[in-house]
Amino acid sequence: MTSLDILFPIYRISCIFLPCLIYQYFVLRKKQEKIVFSSMVWRWIFLFYLYLVIDITGVGILEDLLSYPELIRPEEINLVPFQSGVGLLNILNIIMFAPLGFLLPLIWKQCRKWSSTVLLGFEFSLMIELLQLFNRRATDIDDLLMNTFGALVGFLIWQFSQKFVHKVPKEIQLFPPREPQIYLFLSLAGVFFLYHWRFFL
């Protein structure tokens, strides 16, 4: 294993963590209230999950946008739901977004309504699909629908789990109420602007 094999994954995950950690620093630095460490750990777990999703889906980056002459390529966009039926890929998309639907209500009180969690799942998936316009990956409404449904499945799993486990991570009231949306945006923005894989060629 070379040093490049170690540095490259660290670089990729830093593109997501760095903007979010900077955000946390500026929000928390002037606060005097006690910070619950376990609650912060759950936030970092959430960020690591976002890294895994973004890494798997392969979102477009600024370098991709500047590499291709055209942005909109109709042949790579599918707006007709389930044109090819329902297959394994659809199931995998549900599984991929189920942790999002579970972690959001687990960590944040404002996400303990199914509509809030499903909306965030939809927004996150939509941002991924739009960024995939930049790197010649297919932008597919099936992925958007299945990812959103996966967030709903994850929420239902969390809701069912509350019948047996009533302890949830203690909230930190120092963050703005739209903290989950900020993490979703910063993680994608960090990859879009900071990730340049050609540096490692």
TILUMVEX-978868 format. One line per 10 residues: their letters; for each residue x, y, z of N, C-alpha, C, O. Coordinates in nm, 3 decimals, padded with zeros to 5 digits. Atoms other than C-alpha are relative to their C-alpha. Layout:
residues N
a) X:Y:Z:X:Y:Z:X:Y:Z:X:Y:Z | ...
END
This chain:
residues 201
mtsldilfpi) 00.085:-00.121:00.000:00.000:00.000:00.000:00.088:00.125:00.000:00.176:00.139:00.085 | -00.079:-00.122:00.011:00.143:00.336:-00.105:-00.064:00.111:00.082:-00.177:00.099:00.129 | 00.053:-00.116:-00.073:00.101:00.672:00.066:-00.120:00.060:-00.072:-00.210:00.117:-00.010 | 00.113:-00.051:00.078:-00.134:00.769:-00.218:-00.128:-00.075:00.034:-00.236:-00.016:00.037 | 00.116:00.081:-00.036:-00.366:00.482:-00.124:-00.061:00.045:00.132:-00.181:00.026:00.156 | 00.048:-00.049:-00.130:-00.395:00.635:00.223:-00.051:00.143:-00.011:-00.155:00.178:00.045 | 00.035:-00.142:00.008:-00.407:01.002:00.130:-00.127:00.024:-00.080:-00.205:00.114:-00.048 | 00.114:-00.026:00.088:-00.671:00.973:-00.143:-00.133:-00.013:00.074:-00.216:00.077:00.062 | 00.127:00.008:-00.076:-00.956:00.844:00.084:-00.012:00.112:00.103:-00.121:00.165:00.125 | 00.004:-00.109:-00.098:-00.860:01.101:00.349:-00.038:00.131:-00.068:-00.116:00.209:-00.014
yrisciflpc) 00.033:-00.121:00.076:-00.874:01.375:00.087:-00.148:00.003:-00.037:-00.213:00.107:-00.025 | 00.141:00.006:00.042:-01.216:01.260:-00.038:-00.094:00.029:00.117:-00.188:00.107:00.103 | 00.089:-00.021:-00.114:-01.374:01.248:00.305:00.017:00.140:00.058:-00.078:00.196:00.114 | -00.023:-00.136:-00.050:-01.214:01.581:00.401:-00.081:00.103:-00.078:-00.122:00.205:-00.022 | 00.079:-00.094:00.081:-01.398:01.751:00.115:-00.141:00.016:00.055:-00.204:00.120:00.036 | 00.133:-00.006:-00.059:-01.722:01.670:00.298:00.006:00.049:00.144:-00.073:00.134:00.185 | -00.006:-00.033:-00.142:-01.615:01.698:00.661:00.046:00.143:00.024:-00.006:00.211:00.113 | -00.060:-00.129:-00.028:-01.412:02.018:00.635:-00.102:00.115:00.001:-00.105:00.190:00.098 | 00.098:-00.110:-00.006:-01.695:02.260:00.538:-00.097:-00.014:00.118:-00.135:00.087:00.178 | 00.095:00.022:-00.110:-01.925:02.102:00.799:00.064:00.027:00.135:00.000:00.081:00.225
liyqyfvlrk) -00.070:-00.025:-00.127:-01.664:02.116:01.076:00.027:00.149:00.018:00.021:00.200:00.130 | -00.017:-00.146:-00.008:-01.590:02.481:00.994:-00.131:00.065:00.043:-00.132:00.156:00.126 | 00.132:-00.050:-00.040:-01.963:02.548:01.021:-00.024:-00.023:00.149:-00.068:00.067:00.220 | 00.018:00.031:-00.141:-01.975:02.372:01.358:00.085:00.092:00.088:00.039:00.139:00.192 | -00.090:-00.084:-00.079:-01.678:02.572:01.483:-00.056:00.140:00.017:-00.058:00.193:00.128 | 00.049:-00.138:-00.008:-01.827:02.911:01.400:-00.132:00.010:00.075:-00.162:00.113:00.134 | 00.126:-00.002:-00.074:-02.165:02.816:01.546:00.024:-00.016:00.150:-00.043:00.048:00.231 | -00.018:00.037:-00.139:-02.026:02.678:01.871:00.104:00.084:00.075:00.104:00.084:00.198 | -00.117:-00.059:-00.066:-01.718:02.891:01.943:-00.035:00.106:00.104:00.039:00.124:00.200 | 00.035:-00.106:-00.093:-01.900:03.175:02.123:-00.108:-00.043:00.099:-00.159:00.040:00.176
kqekivfssm) 00.105:00.047:-00.089:-02.149:02.958:02.309:00.060:-00.046:00.133:00.168:-00.104:00.138 | -00.046:00.036:-00.133:-02.115:02.903:02.680:-00.065:-00.128:00.052:-00.019:-00.185:00.150 | 00.070:00.119:-00.047:-02.357:02.611:02.714:00.086:-00.125:-00.015:00.176:-00.131:-00.099 | -00.074:00.126:00.004:-02.226:02.264:02.778:-00.037:-00.078:-00.125:-00.154:-00.093:-00.158 | 00.021:00.079:00.121:-02.184:02.057:02.463:00.003:-00.147:00.036:00.099:-00.195:00.097 | 00.008:00.143:-00.026:-02.293:01.695:02.487:00.080:-00.073:-00.107:00.045:-00.069:-00.225 | -00.091:00.061:00.095:-02.015:01.494:02.325:-00.069:-00.108:-00.084:-00.045:-00.118:-00.204 | 00.068:00.107:00.072:-02.237:01.199:02.232:-00.087:00.055:-00.113:-00.100:-00.008:-00.219 | 00.082:-00.061:00.103:-02.465:01.431:02.038:00.085:00.043:-00.119:00.042:00.032:-00.234 | -00.091:-00.036:00.108:-02.169:01.558:01.838:00.045:-00.124:-00.077:00.060:-00.120:-00.199
vwrwiflfyl) -00.041:00.124:00.065:-02.061:01.200:01.767:-00.106:-00.045:-00.101:-00.073:-00.088:-00.211 | 00.107:00.037:00.093:-02.401:01.128:01.614:00.002:00.088:-00.123:-00.027:00.041:-00.233 | -00.011:-00.090:00.116:-02.356:01.432:01.390:00.114:-00.042:-00.092:00.100:-00.037:-00.214 | -00.113:00.045:00.082:-02.018:01.304:01.274:-00.033:-00.132:-00.070:00.011:-00.153:-00.183 | 00.046:00.122:00.065:-02.173:00.963:01.204:-00.089:00.035:-00.120:-00.080:-00.028:-00.225 | 00.086:-00.046:00.108:-02.432:01.144:00.994:00.084:00.052:-00.117:00.053:00.022:-00.233 | -00.087:-00.052:00.106:-02.158:01.324:00.800:00.073:-00.114:-00.071:00.091:-00.109:-00.193 | -00.067:00.114:00.063:-01.977:00.995:00.740:-00.097:-00.074:-00.091:-00.058:-00.122:-00.197 | 00.101:00.062:00.086:-02.300:00.849:00.605:-00.017:00.081:-00.129:-00.026:00.023:-00.238 | 00.011:-00.084:00.119:-02.332:01.147:00.368:00.118:-00.024:-00.094:00.102:-00.028:-00.216
ylviditgvg) -00.119:00.028:00.082:-01.977:01.080:00.251:-00.018:-00.130:-00.078:00.014:-00.136:-00.197 | 00.019:00.128:00.067:-02.065:00.718:00.171:-00.099:00.012:-00.116:-00.075:-00.042:-00.224 | 00.100:-00.016:00.106:-02.375:00.816:-00.028:00.059:00.078:-00.117:00.043:00.039:-00.233 | -00.056:-00.083:00.107:-02.193:01.087:-00.223:00.108:-00.076:-00.075:00.120:-00.063:-00.197 | -00.105:00.078:00.064:-01.901:00.853:-00.291:-00.060:-00.106:-00.092:-00.008:-00.131:-00.201 | 00.063:00.105:00.080:-02.132:00.578:-00.419:-00.070:00.057:-00.123:-00.059:00.001:-00.232 | 00.079:-00.056:00.110:-02.351:00.801:-00.634:00.086:00.073:-00.102:00.046:00.086:-00.218 | -00.090:-00.064:00.095:-02.058:00.984:-00.792:-00.052:00.131:-00.055:-00.074:00.144:-00.176 | 00.056:-00.128:00.044:-02.187:01.339:-00.804:00.102:00.076:-00.083:00.223:00.056:-00.071 | -00.087:-00.081:00.083:-02.050:01.585:-01.055:00.072:00.107:00.081:00.024:00.150:00.186
iledllsype) -00.080:-00.103:-00.068:-01.783:01.836:-00.955:00.027:00.114:-00.098:-00.001:00.104:-00.217 | -00.028:-00.118:00.082:-01.672:02.175:-01.082:00.091:-00.035:-00.117:00.074:00.017:-00.227 | -00.092:00.042:00.105:-01.394:02.011:-01.281:-00.074:-00.068:-00.115:-00.038:-00.050:-00.231 | 00.081:00.063:00.104:-01.653:01.801:-01.466:-00.077:00.104:-00.080:-00.086:00.095:-00.202 | 00.078:-00.105:00.067:-01.861:02.108:-01.543:00.083:00.073:-00.104:00.032:00.112:-00.209 | -00.089:-00.072:00.091:-01.562:02.271:-01.708:00.060:-00.089:-00.108:00.127:-00.041:-00.199 | -00.063:00.095:00.093:-01.463:01.956:-01.897:-00.085:-00.032:-00.122:-00.032:-00.075:-00.224 | 00.088:00.038:00.109:-01.769:01.908:-02.119:-00.061:00.125:-00.064:-00.093:00.221:00.006 | 00.051:-00.120:00.069:-01.896:02.152:-02.383:-00.147:00.028:00.026:-00.190:00.143:00.020 | 00.143:-00.020:-00.021:-02.264:02.095:-02.309:-00.041:-00.048:00.138:00.016:-00.144:00.191
lirpeeinlv) 00.048:00.037:-00.133:-02.452:02.078:-01.979:-00.119:-00.094:-00.009:-00.120:-00.199:00.056 | 00.121:00.081:00.012:-02.791:01.938:-02.079:00.016:-00.100:-00.113:00.037:-00.062:-00.228 | -00.009:00.107:00.099:-02.775:01.602:-02.257:-00.125:-00.086:00.014:-00.131:-00.172:00.101 | 00.130:00.067:-00.014:-03.129:01.472:-02.313:00.009:-00.152:00.004:-00.071:-00.216:00.071 | -00.011:00.147:00.004:-03.013:01.116:-02.383:00.041:-00.059:00.135:00.027:-00.179:00.156 | -00.043:00.048:-00.131:-02.880:01.091:-02.025:-00.099:00.038:00.110:-00.070:00.021:00.228 | 00.101:-00.040:-00.097:-03.197:01.220:-01.857:-00.127:-00.082:-00.021:-00.181:-00.085:-00.132 | 00.123:00.078:00.008:-03.494:00.994:-01.781:-00.105:00.062:00.092:-00.087:00.066:00.214 | 00.107:-00.063:-00.076:-03.815:01.167:-01.672:-00.126:-00.086:00.002:-00.230:-00.043:00.051 | 00.115:00.091:00.002:-04.047:00.869:-01.727:00.019:-00.106:00.108:00.110:-00.188:00.098
pfqsgvglln) -00.019:00.094:-00.112:-04.094:00.670:-01.404:-00.014:-00.146:-00.042:-00.107:-00.182:-00.115 | 00.005:00.146:00.013:-04.021:00.295:-01.413:-00.019:-00.045:-00.144:-00.095:-00.137:-00.173 | 00.007:00.035:00.141:-03.977:00.283:-01.786:00.053:-00.141:-00.026:00.005:-00.212:-00.115 | -00.060:00.134:00.015:-03.766:-00.033:-01.746:-00.048:-00.095:00.107:00.012:-00.201:00.127 | 00.049:00.084:-00.109:-03.971:-00.176:-01.460:00.075:00.026:00.130:00.152:00.121:00.141 | -00.065:-00.010:-00.132:-03.855:-00.227:-01.102:00.100:-00.114:00.013:00.065:-00.231:-00.002 | -00.104:00.102:-00.010:-03.527:-00.407:-01.052:00.084:00.014:00.124:00.048:00.085:00.218 | -00.090:00.001:-00.115:-03.240:-00.462:-00.813:00.052:00.139:00.031:00.066:00.174:00.148 | -00.053:-00.134:-00.022:-03.105:-00.109:-00.862:-00.098:00.086:00.079:-00.057:00.164:00.165 | 00.100:-00.075:-00.075:-03.432:00.037:-00.736:00.001:-00.039:00.147:-00.010:00.047:00.235
ilniimfapl) -00.004:00.047:-00.139:-03.413:-00.178:-00.423:00.125:00.052:00.070:00.119:00.092:00.186 | -00.124:-00.050:-00.059:-03.052:-00.075:-00.365:-00.010:00.149:00.032:00.046:00.195:00.132 | 00.020:-00.142:-00.028:-03.153:00.291:-00.387:-00.083:00.020:00.126:-00.057:00.112:00.204 | 00.080:-00.008:-00.123:-03.415:00.233:-00.118:00.089:-00.029:00.121:00.084:00.043:00.221 | -00.088:00.038:-00.111:-03.158:00.062:00.104:00.101:00.111:00.029:00.131:00.138:00.145 | -00.102:-00.104:-00.017:-02.904:00.341:00.045:-00.054:00.120:00.077:00.019:00.181:00.156 | 00.055:-00.118:-00.065:-03.140:00.616:00.167:-00.076:-00.031:00.129:-00.115:00.061:00.200 | 00.067:00.035:-00.126:-03.303:00.424:00.453:00.076:00.051:00.122:00.013:00.100:00.216 | -00.071:-00.058:-00.116:-03.020:00.523:00.695:-00.022:00.149:00.016:-00.023:00.199:00.129 | 00.029:-00.143:-00.010:-03.089:00.888:00.610:-00.131:00.022:00.073:-00.140:00.107:00.162
gfllpliwkq) 00.130:-00.012:-00.066:-03.453:00.845:00.710:00.002:-00.042:00.145:-00.083:00.000:00.223 | -00.014:00.044:-00.140:-03.341:00.676:01.031:00.078:00.101:00.083:00.039:00.134:00.195 | -00.088:-00.088:-00.077:-03.065:00.915:01.136:-00.060:00.138:00.022:-00.040:00.198:00.128 | 00.055:-00.135:-00.014:-03.254:01.240:01.075:-00.089:00.013:00.123:-00.066:00.103:00.204 | 00.083:-00.014:-00.122:-03.528:01.182:01.338:00.073:-00.044:00.126:00.040:00.001:00.236 | -00.076:00.044:-00.117:-03.281:01.005:01.566:00.078:00.116:00.060:00.087:00.128:00.182 | -00.088:-00.107:-00.046:-03.057:01.314:01.587:-00.075:00.130:00.024:-00.047:00.201:00.120 | 00.063:-00.133:-00.004:-03.292:01.609:01.527:-00.150:-00.009:00.029:-00.223:-00.082:-00.038 | 00.141:-00.001:-00.040:-03.625:01.675:01.695:-00.089:00.051:-00.112:-00.200:00.001:-00.129 | 00.082:-00.059:00.106:-03.750:01.883:01.401:-00.023:-00.096:-00.116:-00.103:-00.067:-00.205
crkwsstvll) 00.018:00.099:00.107:-03.723:01.576:01.178:-00.085:-00.119:00.046:-00.087:-00.222:-00.021 | 00.078:00.113:-00.052:-03.954:01.358:01.388:-00.144:-00.001:-00.049:-00.233:-00.058:00.015 | 00.122:00.014:00.078:-04.242:01.408:01.148:00.039:-00.060:-00.134:00.138:-00.020:-00.194 | -00.040:00.071:00.122:-04.240:01.181:00.847:00.014:00.095:-00.119:00.100:00.075:-00.205 | -00.004:-00.092:00.114:-04.306:01.469:00.611:00.133:00.076:-00.006:00.186:00.099:-00.115 | -00.126:-00.073:-00.004:-03.994:01.657:00.724:00.115:-00.087:-00.049:00.199:-00.043:-00.127 | -00.107:00.091:00.039:-03.769:01.355:00.681:-00.009:-00.036:-00.148:00.092:-00.037:-00.217 | 00.017:00.035:00.141:-03.915:01.255:00.345:00.038:00.117:-00.090:00.098:00.098:-00.195 | -00.035:-00.118:00.078:-03.878:01.611:00.218:00.151:00.017:-00.009:00.204:00.049:-00.116 | -00.146:-00.010:00.003:-03.511:01.617:00.317:00.061:-00.109:-00.088:00.158:-00.085:-00.159
gfefslmiel) -00.047:00.107:00.087:-03.460:01.282:00.149:-00.018:00.035:-00.146:00.069:00.010:-00.229 | 00.027:-00.044:00.137:-03.620:01.420:-00.165:00.099:00.108:-00.043:00.153:00.102:-00.153 | -00.089:-00.110:00.033:-03.409:01.737:-00.155:00.144:-00.049:-00.021:00.211:-00.007:-00.116 | -00.136:00.052:00.012:-03.083:01.548:-00.101:00.016:-00.079:-00.129:00.115:-00.063:-00.201 | -00.006:00.080:00.122:-03.158:01.303:-00.381:-00.008:00.089:-00.124:00.062:00.064:-00.222 | 00.012:-00.090:00.115:-03.263:01.584:-00.615:00.131:00.074:-00.027:00.171:00.089:-00.142 | -00.128:-00.068:00.018:-02.938:01.771:-00.553:00.104:-00.093:-00.062:00.182:-00.051:-00.147 | -00.093:00.097:00.057:-02.742:01.454:-00.630:-00.028:-00.021:-00.148:00.063:-00.021:-00.230 | 00.037:00.023:00.139:-02.935:01.393:-00.952:00.037:00.120:-00.088:00.084:00.102:-00.200 | -00.035:-00.119:00.078:-02.883:01.752:-01.067:00.151:00.011:-00.019:00.198:00.050:-00.126
lqlfnrratd) -00.146:-00.006:00.012:-02.509:01.735:-00.994:00.052:-00.107:-00.096:00.159:-00.091:-00.155 | -00.043:00.103:00.093:-02.489:01.417:-01.199:-00.013:00.043:-00.146:00.036:-00.024:-00.236 | 00.002:-00.056:00.135:-02.572:01.629:-01.502:00.140:00.041:-00.046:00.168:00.046:-00.166 | -00.131:-00.054:00.033:-02.214:01.753:-01.484:00.102:-00.106:-00.040:00.202:-00.074:-00.104 | -00.105:00.100:00.021:-02.030:01.421:-01.507:-00.044:-00.117:-00.087:00.015:-00.225:-00.082 | 00.048:00.100:00.096:-02.225:01.227:-01.770:-00.052:-00.127:00.065:-00.052:-00.232:00.002 | 00.075:00.111:-00.059:-02.396:00.997:-01.523:-00.148:00.026:-00.025:-00.190:00.141:-00.038 | 00.141:-00.014:00.033:-02.763:00.931:-01.589:-00.074:00.069:00.114:-00.058:00.034:00.231 | 00.090:-00.066:-00.095:-03.009:01.163:-01.416:-00.137:-00.065:-00.017:-00.204:-00.047:-00.119 | 00.115:00.089:00.016:-03.304:00.934:-01.347:-00.105:00.028:00.106:-00.074:00.034:00.225
iddllmntfg) 00.108:-00.024:-00.095:-03.641:01.004:-01.189:-00.025:-00.123:00.087:-00.074:-00.110:00.199 | 00.016:00.122:-00.081:-03.650:00.641:-01.073:00.087:00.007:00.125:00.044:-00.030:00.234 | -00.090:-00.014:-00.116:-03.349:00.710:-00.849:-00.059:00.099:00.101:-00.055:00.075:00.221 | 00.058:-00.101:-00.088:-03.520:01.020:-00.711:-00.117:-00.058:00.079:-00.127:-00.036:00.199 | 00.117:00.058:-00.066:-03.841:00.831:-00.632:00.040:-00.107:00.101:-00.012:-00.110:00.213 | -00.041:00.109:-00.089:-03.668:00.528:-00.481:00.080:00.051:00.120:00.065:00.001:00.231 | -00.074:-00.059:-00.112:-03.430:00.738:-00.272:-00.095:00.066:00.100:-00.079:00.052:00.221 | 00.099:-00.064:-00.088:-03.723:00.939:-00.136:-00.079:-00.105:00.077:-00.104:-00.090:00.196 | 00.071:00.109:-00.068:-03.911:00.619:-00.059:00.089:-00.066:00.104:00.042:-00.106:00.211 | -00.094:00.055:-00.097:-03.598:00.487:00.112:00.006:00.083:00.127:00.016:00.028:00.237
alvgfliwqf) 00.002:-00.087:-00.119:-03.599:00.791:00.343:-00.125:-00.027:00.082:-00.120:-00.026:00.205 | 00.123:00.032:-00.072:-03.961:00.709:00.430:00.012:-00.134:00.073:-00.033:-00.147:00.187 | -00.021:00.131:-00.063:-03.869:00.346:00.501:00.087:00.014:00.124:00.058:-00.045:00.228 | -00.088:-00.022:-00.115:-03.587:00.460:00.728:-00.072:00.067:00.115:-00.052:00.032:00.231 | 00.077:-00.068:-00.104:-03.822:00.693:00.915:-00.094:-00.099:00.069:-00.107:-00.095:00.192 | 00.092:00.097:-00.059:-04.073:00.410:00.968:00.076:-00.099:00.089:00.025:-00.142:00.193 | -00.083:00.087:-00.085:-03.792:00.189:01.102:00.034:00.071:00.130:00.027:00.011:00.237 | -00.029:-00.076:-00.122:-03.693:00.466:01.346:-00.125:00.008:00.088:-00.117:-00.012:00.209 | 00.124:-00.012:-00.076:-04.056:00.514:01.449:-00.034:-00.132:00.069:-00.076:-00.132:00.185 | 00.026:00.131:-00.059:-04.098:00.141:01.508:00.098:-00.029:00.113:00.060:-00.089:00.214
sqkfvhkvpk) -00.101:00.026:-00.102:-03.774:00.127:01.707:-00.029:00.073:00.130:00.014:00.030:00.237 | 00.030:-00.077:-00.120:-03.906:00.389:01.949:-00.094:-00.073:00.095:-00.105:-00.035:00.211 | 00.085:00.080:-00.087:-04.151:00.134:02.084:00.083:-00.085:00.097:00.033:-00.128:00.201 | -00.088:00.085:-00.081:-03.854:-00.058:02.225:00.114:00.079:00.063:00.160:00.045:00.173 | -00.110:-00.082:-00.051:-03.583:00.208:02.271:-00.047:00.144:00.003:-00.071:00.204:-00.102 | 00.054:-00.135:-00.013:-03.697:00.542:02.406:00.108:00.106:00.018:00.079:00.225:00.017 | -00.108:-00.096:-00.019:-03.358:00.700:02.459:00.051:00.046:-00.135:00.090:-00.037:-00.218 | -00.053:-00.056:00.124:-03.252:00.930:02.177:00.114:00.094:00.035:00.120:00.142:00.148 | -00.111:-00.092:-00.030:-02.936:01.143:02.149:-00.050:00.134:00.050:-00.144:00.191:-00.007 | 00.040:-00.131:-00.053:-02.964:01.459:02.356:00.034:00.109:-00.099:00.144:00.112:-00.156
eiqlfpprep) -00.019:-00.105:00.100:-03.004:01.762:02.135:00.092:00.110:00.051:00.101:00.137:00.171 | -00.075:-00.121:-00.028:-02.770:02.056:02.120:-00.082:00.115:-00.054:-00.107:00.122:-00.174 | 00.087:-00.108:00.041:-02.981:02.369:02.111:00.074:00.118:-00.062:00.012:00.218:-00.099 | -00.079:-00.112:00.047:-02.695:02.587:01.991:-00.004:00.016:-00.152:00.025:00.124:-00.203 | 00.002:-00.005:00.144:-02.736:02.503:01.624:-00.131:00.058:-00.051:-00.233:00.050:00.017 | 00.124:-00.049:00.061:-02.989:02.670:01.392:-00.096:-00.116:-00.028:-00.052:-00.230:-00.043 | 00.098:00.108:00.021:-03.313:02.473:01.337:00.015:-00.070:-00.135:-00.031:-00.184:-00.149 | -00.017:00.062:00.131:-03.219:02.405:00.974:00.138:-00.066:-00.015:00.191:-00.076:-00.125 | -00.132:00.064:00.001:-02.895:02.232:01.069:00.009:-00.119:-00.096:00.108:-00.129:-00.169 | -00.012:00.113:00.093:-02.972:01.908:00.876:00.012:00.046:-00.145:00.094:-00.007:-00.220
qiylflslag) -00.008:-00.051:00.137:-03.032:02.103:00.554:00.137:00.060:-00.029:00.191:00.046:-00.139 | -00.132:-00.061:00.018:-02.706:02.290:00.607:00.106:-00.107:-00.023:00.193:-00.089:-00.108 | -00.096:00.109:00.021:-02.511:01.963:00.636:-00.014:-00.061:-00.140:00.086:-00.091:-00.206 | 00.022:00.058:00.133:-02.671:01.825:00.320:00.059:00.090:-00.107:00.125:00.043:-00.200 | -00.051:-00.095:00.099:-02.584:02.140:00.127:00.151:00.010:00.005:00.218:00.006:-00.098 | -00.145:-00.018:-00.013:-02.231:02.182:00.265:00.076:-00.124:-00.047:00.183:-00.112:-00.106 | -00.068:00.122:00.042:-02.141:01.818:00.201:00.010:-00.006:-00.153:00.116:-00.039:-00.207 | -00.003:00.003:00.146:-02.237:01.841:-00.166:00.083:00.116:-00.056:00.156:00.099:-00.153 | -00.079:-00.114:00.045:-02.088:02.189:-00.205:00.149:-00.024:00.020:00.230:00.015:-00.063 | -00.141:00.030:-00.027:-01.763:02.070:-00.047:00.059:-00.090:-00.107:00.169:-00.065:-00.154
vfflyhwrff) -00.048:00.089:00.106:-01.730:01.786:-00.297:00.007:00.074:-00.134:00.103:00.059:-00.208 | 00.007:-00.069:00.128:-01.832:02.009:-00.589:00.118:00.095:-00.020:00.177:00.100:-00.127 | -00.104:-00.103:00.015:-01.577:02.282:-00.520:00.140:-00.048:00.040:00.239:00.003:-00.013 | -00.131:00.036:-00.055:-01.295:02.103:-00.334:00.060:-00.127:-00.058:00.181:-00.146:-00.055 | -00.050:00.130:00.044:-01.270:01.758:-00.490:00.053:00.010:-00.143:-00.020:00.047:-00.235 | -00.063:-00.001:00.132:-01.026:01.736:-00.783:00.083:-00.128:-00.011:00.200:-00.131:00.027 | -00.065:00.131:00.003:-00.940:01.372:-00.850:00.122:-00.003:-00.091:00.209:-00.088:-00.075 | -00.114:00.002:00.092:-00.697:01.459:-01.129:00.132:00.035:00.068:00.240:00.009:00.015 | -00.122:-00.029:-00.076:-00.452:01.583:-00.865:00.078:-00.128:00.031:00.199:-00.124:00.050 | -00.064:00.124:-00.044:-00.382:01.217:-00.785:00.037:-00.090:-00.117:00.079:-00.204:-00.097
l) -00.041:00.081:00.116:-00.318:01.096:-01.139:00.152:-00.004:-00.013:00.204:-00.067:-00.105
END
